[in-house]
Amino acid sequence: MTDKVPASGTVHWIGVGLSTGGGLAALCDSDAVRQVRVWHRTKDRAAEALAHLGLTGRAEPRAYDLPALSAELAPGDVVVSMLPAPEHAPLLAACVLGGAHFACSSYVSEAVLEHVPAAEAAGLVVLTECGLDPGIDHLFAHSLVTRAEHAIGTGTPASYRLTSYCGGIPAVPNDFRYRFSWAPAGVLNALRSPARYIEDGAETVADRPWEVTRPHVIDGETFEVYPNRDSVPFVEQYELPTAWKARAFVRGTLRLDGWLTAWDSVFEELKGGNDERIGALARELAARYPTTDADRDRVVLAVSLEVDADEHAEGDGGGDGDGDGGSGRRRSWSGRYLLDLEGDAAESAMARCVSRTLALGVGHILDGSLPPGLSRAAETARRSDEWLAELGGEGLEFRLTVG
């Protein structure tokens, strides 16, 4: 196994957008960090961002471009990318050349994966999917799967239903049931991408995800949810036992009740597929429904797992759980994690969830507990529970319910 490059204690935070919050401050205060450099479009913009976050003098402002960053990279540095996803791959390539570790909150892409073998061979960590969604959702899912395995048994034939829904929504609903807090074109284009998921035991594709929107009740409050992206690869990523068969497996987006009706005219434009018109619509909507300094956001993440052993199934022996005819196994198990946070004047809920989770992951690069190569959030069930305990200890509130 390749030896990991020891962390130098220098962290380069690239980009200061709406998802940068308390996580950056946590790194500035960390005993494991020797210095933090914050890179933005210009040095003045970086300094202004630090002032806004109350971090003047605690991090060094820099003007970002890739050659300038590359010139300052030293072996063992950690580069944290808050840039748009298409910019991660060239940034990771620069990290490999400079001997620096890499971290981001975005989904791992094929372009990023191309650089992972070289990074691993060089003893470098590539931490991805370490934010809210993706990120905390992975931690919740790994934890639920492990708990269900202990109750039901990994070798016990069973069926399961796993749903993971996340949304950034207005804390005070408006008539549009949404406020834009990131690239408006990205919001609309995400709806144009087909979604693949498992329903009624079979893989299903929704070419227009909003057309399969359904009600979803959480603690008595009704939301609307729809599948997003490709859920199917996460069956393997979450390490569901092969003896268990999926009745349903959906990772998707959560919106306020009434969203589907409020967006009816938007969907009609999306059906037309005219890129120019959709781009213009995105700009118009962002101007009409922005997230202002006076607005408060809300983040809701609900991950649920229900497992039922097949009739007459024999347990595989081992683990814990309520007894069942002397087998020591339960016939059914259910669990749910719920995170429901509102932003405040100091920090948005989205920034709190994304940046603090990312900072936690960076901390585990610094302490050497993440191995070289690719990690998607904590990657394993054991580390997921550890990270959840740490996030809870830092004041990020969430609740586990086991039925």
C-alpha positions in Angstrom: 0.0 0.0 0.0 1.3 3.4 -0.9 2.5 5.6 2.0 0.4 8.7 2.4 2.1 12.0 1.9 2.1 13.6 5.4 0.0 16.8 5.7 2.0 20.0 5.7 -0.6 22.0 7.6 -1.2 24.4 4.8 -4.8 24.6 3.4 -5.7 26.3 0.1 -9.4 27.2 0.0 -10.3 27.9 -3.6 -13.4 30.0 -4.2 -15.6 31.8 -1.7 -19.2 31.3 -2.7 -22.6 30.9 -1.0 -21.6 27.5 0.4 -18.5 28.8 2.3 -19.3 29.3 5.9 -18.3 28.2 9.3 -16.2 25.4 7.9 -13.5 27.8 6.7 -13.5 29.4 10.2 -13.1 26.0 11.8 -10.0 25.3 9.7 -8.5 28.7 10.5 -8.9 27.8 14.2 -7.7 24.2 13.9 -4.5 23.3 15.8 -3.7 21.0 12.8 -3.6 23.9 10.4 -0.4 26.0 10.1 -1.8 28.5 7.5 -4.9 29.0 5.3 -4.8 30.7 2.0 -8.1 31.8 0.4 -8.1 32.1 -3.3 -10.7 34.2 -5.2 -11.0 36.0 -8.5 -8.8 38.9 -7.3 -6.9 39.4 -4.1 -9.2 42.3 -3.1 -12.3 40.0 -3.6 -10.6 37.4 -1.4 -9.9 40.0 1.3 -13.5 41.2 1.1 -14.8 37.7 1.5 -12.6 37.1 4.5 -13.8 40.4 6.1 -17.4 39.4 5.5 -16.7 36.1 7.3 -14.9 37.8 10.1 -11.6 36.1 9.2 -9.4 39.1 8.3 -5.9 38.3 9.5 -6.7 34.6 10.1 -6.2 33.6 6.4 -4.1 35.0 3.6 -6.0 36.4 0.5 -4.8 35.3 -2.9 -5.8 36.0 -6.6 -6.7 32.7 -8.1 -5.6 31.2 -11.4 -4.3 27.7 -11.8 -0.6 28.7 -12.5 -0.5 31.0 -9.5 -1.9 28.2 -7.2 0.4 25.6 -8.7 3.4 27.8 -8.0 2.5 27.9 -4.3 1.7 24.2 -3.8 4.0 22.2 -1.6 3.9 18.5 -0.8 1.3 17.7 1.8 -0.8 20.8 1.3 -4.5 20.4 1.1 -6.5 22.0 -1.7 -10.2 22.6 -1.1 -12.1 23.3 -4.2 -15.4 25.3 -4.0 -15.2 25.9 -7.7 -17.8 24.6 -10.2 -17.5 20.9 -10.8 -16.0 21.1 -14.3 -13.0 22.8 -12.8 -12.2 20.1 -10.3 -10.3 17.8 -12.7 -7.6 20.3 -13.9 -7.2 21.4 -10.3 -6.7 17.8 -9.1 -4.2 17.3 -11.9 -2.2 20.3 -10.5 -2.5 18.7 -7.0 -1.0 15.5 -8.3 2.0 17.3 -9.9 2.5 19.4 -6.7 2.0 16.5 -4.2 -1.1 18.1 -2.6 -4.2 16.4 -1.3 -7.6 17.4 -2.8 -11.1 17.9 -1.3 -14.4 19.0 -2.7 -18.1 18.7 -2.0 -19.1 17.7 -5.5 -20.0 14.3 -7.0 -17.0 12.5 -8.4 -16.9 12.9 -12.2 -15.3 10.7 -14.8 -12.8 13.5 -15.4 -11.8 13.4 -11.8 -11.7 9.6 -11.7 -9.1 9.7 -14.5 -6.6 11.3 -12.1 -7.3 9.1 -9.0 -4.9 6.3 -9.9 -2.0 8.8 -10.2 -3.0 10.5 -7.0 -3.2 7.2 -5.1 0.1 6.1 -6.5 1.6 9.4 -5.2 0.1 8.8 -1.7 -2.5 11.6 -2.1 -6.1 11.7 -0.8 -8.9 12.6 -3.2 -11.9 13.5 -1.0 -15.1 14.1 -2.9 -18.9 14.2 -2.2 -18.2 15.7 1.2 -20.8 18.3 1.7 -24.6 18.1 2.4 -25.9 16.2 -0.6 -23.7 14.6 -1.5 -22.0 14.2 1.9 -24.1 14.0 5.0 -26.6 11.9 3.1 -23.9 9.3 2.5 -23.1 9.3 6.2 -26.8 8.8 7.1 -27.2 6.0 4.6 -24.1 4.1 5.7 -25.1 4.3 9.3 -28.7 3.1 8.6 -27.4 0.1 6.5 -25.1 -1.0 9.2 -27.8 -0.8 11.9 -30.2 -2.8 9.7 -27.5 -5.4 9.0 -27.0 -6.0 12.7 -30.8 -6.4 13.2 -31.7 -8.5 10.1 -28.4 -10.2 9.2 -26.3 -9.6 6.0 -27.0 -13.2 4.8 -30.7 -13.2 5.5 -32.9 -12.9 2.3 -34.8 -9.7 2.6 -36.2 -6.8 0.7 -35.7 -3.1 1.4 -36.8 0.4 0.6 -34.2 3.2 0.9 -35.1 6.8 0.1 -32.9 9.9 0.5 -34.4 13.3 -0.2 -32.7 16.6 0.3 -33.6 20.2 -0.5 -32.6 23.8 0.1 -35.9 25.7 0.5 -37.1 29.1 1.8 -37.6 29.1 5.6 -40.6 31.3 4.9 -42.5 30.0 1.9 -43.2 32.4 -1.0 -45.6 32.0 -3.9 -43.0 30.4 -6.1 -42.1 27.9 -3.3 -38.4 28.5 -4.0 -35.6 31.1 -3.9 -32.5 30.9 -6.0 -29.3 30.7 -4.0 -27.0 29.2 -6.6 -26.6 29.3 -10.4 -30.2 29.5 -11.8 -29.3 27.8 -15.0 -28.0 24.9 -13.0 -31.3 24.5 -11.2 -33.3 24.4 -14.4 -30.8 22.2 -16.3 -30.8 19.6 -13.4 -34.5 19.1 -14.1 -33.7 18.4 -17.8 -31.5 15.4 -16.9 -33.2 12.0 -16.7 -33.3 10.3 -13.4 -32.7 6.5 -12.9 -33.9 4.8 -9.7 -35.5 1.6 -8.5 -39.3 1.4 -7.9 -41.4 -1.7 -7.4 -38.2 -3.8 -7.6 -37.2 -2.7 -11.1 -34.9 0.0 -12.5 -36.9 2.9 -13.8 -36.0 6.0 -15.8 -37.8 9.3 -15.6 -36.9 11.5 -18.6 -38.6 14.4 -17.0 -38.1 13.9 -13.3 -40.7 16.5 -12.2 -43.4 14.4 -13.9 -43.0 11.7 -11.1 -43.1 14.2 -8.2 -45.0 12.8 -5.3 -46.0 14.0 -1.8 -43.7 13.0 1.1 -44.7 13.6 4.7 -42.0 14.3 7.3 -43.1 14.7 10.9 -46.6 15.8 9.8 -45.4 18.3 7.2 -46.0 17.6 3.5 -43.3 18.1 1.0 -42.9 17.2 -2.7 -40.1 15.0 -3.9 -38.8 13.7 -7.2 -35.8 11.5 -8.2 -32.6 13.2 -9.2 -29.6 11.9 -11.2 -28.7 8.2 -11.2 -29.5 6.5 -7.9 -28.6 3.0 -8.9 -24.8 3.1 -8.5 -25.3 4.0 -4.8 -26.7 0.6 -4.1 -23.1 -0.6 -4.3 -21.6 2.5 -2.8 -23.8 2.1 0.3 -22.8 -1.6 0.5 -26.3 -3.1 0.7 -26.0 -6.8 1.3 -26.4 -8.9 -1.8 -28.9 -11.1 -0.1 -31.3 -8.1 0.2 -33.3 -7.1 -2.9 -34.4 -3.5 -3.5 -38.1 -2.8 -3.6 -37.3 0.9 -3.9 -34.0 2.9 -4.0 -34.4 6.6 -4.7 -32.1 9.5 -4.1 -33.9 12.7 -4.9 -34.8 16.4 -4.4 -37.2 17.8 -1.8 -39.3 20.8 -2.4 -42.1 22.7 -0.5 -45.7 21.5 -0.9 -47.2 23.4 -3.9 -43.9 23.6 -5.8 -45.1 21.4 -8.7 -48.1 23.7 -9.4 -46.1 26.9 -8.9 -43.5 25.8 -11.5 -46.0 24.7 -14.1 -45.0 27.4 -16.6 -41.3 26.6 -16.0 -41.9 23.0 -16.9 -43.6 24.0 -20.1 -40.5 25.9 -21.2 -38.3 23.0 -20.2 -40.3 20.7 -22.4 -39.6 23.0 -25.4 -35.8 22.4 -25.0 -34.7 25.8 -26.3 -31.4 26.5 -24.6 -31.6 30.2 -25.2 -35.1 30.6 -23.9 -34.3 28.4 -20.9 -31.2 30.5 -20.1 -33.3 33.7 -20.3 -35.9 32.2 -18.1 -33.3 31.2 -15.5 -32.0 34.8 -15.3 -35.5 36.2 -15.1 -36.5 33.8 -12.3 -33.3 34.5 -10.3 -34.0 38.2 -10.5 -37.6 37.7 -9.4 -37.0 35.2 -6.6 -33.5 35.8 -5.2 -32.2 34.9 -1.8 -31.4 38.2 -0.2 -29.6 39.1 3.0 -33.0 39.4 4.7 -34.1 35.9 3.6 -33.5 32.8 5.7 -33.0 29.4 4.1 -33.9 26.0 5.3 -32.3 22.7 4.6 -34.2 19.4 5.0 -32.4 16.0 4.5 -34.4 12.9 5.2 -32.9 9.4 4.7 -35.0 6.4 5.5 -34.4 2.6 5.3 -37.0 -0.2 5.8 -35.9 -3.8 5.6 -38.2 -6.9 5.8 -36.9 -10.4 5.9 -38.4 -12.8 3.4 -41.1 -15.1 4.7 -39.5 -18.3 6.2 -36.0 -16.8 5.7 -33.4 -18.1 8.1 -31.0 -15.6 9.8 -27.3 -15.9 9.2 -26.5 -15.9 12.9 -24.5 -13.2 14.6 -25.1 -9.6 15.4 -27.8 -8.2 17.6 -31.4 -7.5 17.4 -34.7 -8.6 18.9 -35.3 -12.3 19.0 -37.3 -14.1 16.5 -38.1 -17.7 17.3 -34.7 -18.2 18.8 -32.8 -16.9 15.8 -31.7 -13.7 17.4 -32.9 -11.8 14.3 -35.7 -9.4 13.7 -38.2 -9.9 10.9 -38.3 -6.2 10.0 -36.3 -3.1 10.8 -36.7 0.6 10.0 -34.7 3.7 10.7 -34.6 7.3 9.6 -32.2 10.2 9.9 -33.7 13.8 9.7 -31.7 17.0 9.4 -33.9 20.1 9.4 -32.0 23.4 9.9 -32.8 27.1 9.3 -30.1 29.6 8.5 -29.6 32.7 10.6 -28.0 36.2 10.2 -24.5 34.7 10.7 -24.7 31.8 8.3 -27.1 30.1 5.9 -28.2 26.6 6.7 -26.7 25.5 3.3 -23.3 27.0 4.1 -23.3 25.5 7.5 -24.0 22.0 6.3 -21.7 22.0 3.3 -18.7 23.9 4.6 -18.6 22.3 8.1 -18.8 18.8 6.6 -16.1 19.6 4.1 -13.9 21.0 6.9 -14.4 17.9 8.9 -13.2 15.8 6.0 -10.2 18.1 5.5 -9.4 17.6 9.2 -9.2 13.8 8.6 -6.8 14.4 5.7 -4.7 16.4 8.1 -4.8 13.8 10.9 -3.9 11.0 8.5 -7.0 8.9 9.0 -8.1 8.9 5.4 -6.2 6.6 3.1 -4.6 7.6 -0.2 -6.9 7.4 -3.2 -10.6 8.2 -3.6 -12.9 8.7 -0.6 -16.6 9.8 -1.1 -17.3 11.4 2.2 -16.3 9.0 5.0 -16.6 6.1 2.5 -17.1 3.4 5.1 -19.8 2.7 7.7 -17.3 2.9 10.7 -16.0 6.2 9.6 -19.5 7.5 8.8 -20.6 7.0 12.4 -17.5 8.6 13.7 -18.0 11.6 11.4 -21.7 11.9 12.5 -20.7 12.0 16.1 -18.1 14.7 15.4 -20.6 16.8 13.4 -23.2 16.4 16.2 -20.5 17.5 18.7 -19.9 20.6 16.7 -23.5 21.6 16.9 -24.9 20.3 13.6 -28.3 19.0 14.7 -30.0 15.9 13.3 -32.1 13.1 14.7 -32.1 9.3 14.3 -35.4 7.4 14.8 -35.4 3.6 14.8 -38.7 1.7 14.6 
